[in-house]
Amino acid sequence: MNYKRLDQTEKIKYFGIHLKIKLIFNSHTDRTVGKLIPLVNMLSRMAKLHWGFVHKALKTIYEGVVVPILMFGAPIWVGAIRKNKNLAKYKRIQRLLNIKTAKAYRTHSYNASCVIAGVRPIKITIEQRIS
């Protein structure tokens, strides 16, 4: 183009959604989780087991900040979340936030943390919002 060579890449960012050749969205889930890890660490410092933010404030942060970040572009990449590898990344983030929200001990499983925190599992939330 204009006598300049165009380099071919394997990844592209299109409207905030990262994808690879053949429409593989693994890099999108990696970047989404990468965005949320600093948030989880920040909330970990502000919401300890016996002091800090209360349940209602943490649940508001979860529903107002975390869920929209996780759900961004979901109708496009919903097929990628059906792979256990990508779903496990989202479950890990949700479990950590659920434990902080419920002020529970870190030994709780993912399903138990969802019940204690009073939130739906992320897979159900995604499938519900796109349909």
C-alpha positions in Angstrom: 0.0 0.0 0.0 1.6 3.3 -1.1 4.8 1.4 -1.9 5.1 0.2 1.7 5.1 -3.3 2.8 2.2 -4.5 5.0 3.1 -6.9 7.7 0.9 -9.8 8.4 -0.1 -10.4 12.1 -1.8 -13.3 13.8 -3.8 -11.1 16.3 -6.1 -8.2 15.8 -8.1 -5.9 18.0 -11.4 -5.0 16.5 -13.8 -2.8 18.5 -12.1 -3.9 21.7 -12.3 -7.6 21.0 -9.0 -9.4 20.5 -9.0 -12.3 18.1 -6.6 -14.5 16.3 -6.6 -16.1 12.9 -9.6 -18.4 12.4 -11.6 -16.4 14.9 -10.1 -17.8 18.0 -10.9 -15.7 21.1 -8.4 -17.1 23.6 -6.4 -13.8 23.5 -9.6 -11.9 24.4 -10.2 -14.0 27.5 -6.6 -13.6 28.5 -6.7 -9.8 28.2 -10.0 -9.6 30.0 -8.7 -11.6 32.9 -5.5 -9.6 32.8 -7.6 -6.4 33.2 -9.4 -7.8 36.2 -6.4 -9.2 38.2 -5.3 -5.7 39.4 -8.9 -5.0 40.4 -9.1 -8.3 42.4 -5.8 -7.4 44.1 -7.1 -3.9 44.9 -10.3 -5.3 46.4 -8.3 -7.9 48.3 -6.6 -5.1 50.1 -9.8 -3.3 50.9 -12.0 -6.2 51.8 -10.5 -8.4 54.4 -12.3 -11.2 56.2 -13.3 -9.3 59.3 -13.1 -5.6 58.2 -13.3 -3.5 55.0 -16.1 -3.1 52.5 -19.4 -4.6 53.3 -21.2 -7.3 51.2 -23.6 -4.8 49.5 -20.7 -2.5 48.4 -18.7 -5.4 47.0 -21.7 -6.9 45.2 -22.4 -3.4 43.6 -18.7 -3.2 42.4 -19.0 -6.8 41.0 -22.2 -6.1 39.2 -21.3 -2.6 38.0 -17.6 -3.1 37.0 -16.6 -6.8 36.7 -19.7 -8.2 34.9 -19.6 -5.5 32.2 -15.9 -6.2 31.6 -16.5 -9.9 31.4 -19.5 -9.6 29.2 -18.1 -7.1 26.7 -18.8 -8.5 23.2 -20.3 -11.7 24.6 -22.6 -12.4 21.6 -19.5 -12.5 19.4 -17.2 -14.8 21.5 -19.8 -16.9 23.3 -18.6 -20.0 21.5 -15.1 -19.5 23.1 -16.5 -19.6 26.6 -17.9 -23.1 26.0 -14.3 -24.3 26.0 -13.2 -25.4 29.4 -9.9 -23.6 29.2 -11.5 -20.2 28.6 -14.3 -20.8 31.1 -11.8 -21.8 33.8 -10.2 -18.4 33.5 -13.5 -16.6 34.0 -14.4 -18.9 36.8 -11.2 -18.2 38.6 -11.8 -14.5 38.6 -15.4 -14.9 39.7 -14.4 -17.2 42.5 -11.9 -14.8 43.9 -14.4 -11.9 43.8 -17.1 -14.1 45.3 -14.9 -15.0 48.2 -14.2 -11.3 48.8 -17.8 -10.4 48.4 -19.1 -13.1 50.8 -16.2 -12.6 53.3 -15.6 -16.3 53.0 -12.5 -18.4 53.5 -10.4 -19.1 50.4 -10.9 -22.8 50.6 -14.5 -22.7 49.2 -15.0 -24.1 45.8 -16.3 -22.1 42.8 -19.9 -23.4 43.1 -20.0 -22.8 46.9 -18.6 -19.3 46.4 -21.4 -18.4 44.0 -24.1 -19.6 46.4 -22.6 -17.9 49.4 -22.1 -14.6 47.5 -25.5 -14.8 46.0 -24.5 -14.5 42.3 -25.1 -16.6 39.3 -22.2 -18.6 37.8 -20.5 -16.7 35.0 -21.5 -19.2 32.2 -25.2 -18.9 33.1 -24.9 -15.1 33.3 -23.3 -14.9 29.8 -25.8 -17.3 28.2 -28.7 -15.4 29.8 -27.6 -12.0 28.6 -27.0 -13.0 25.0 -30.3 -14.7 24.5 
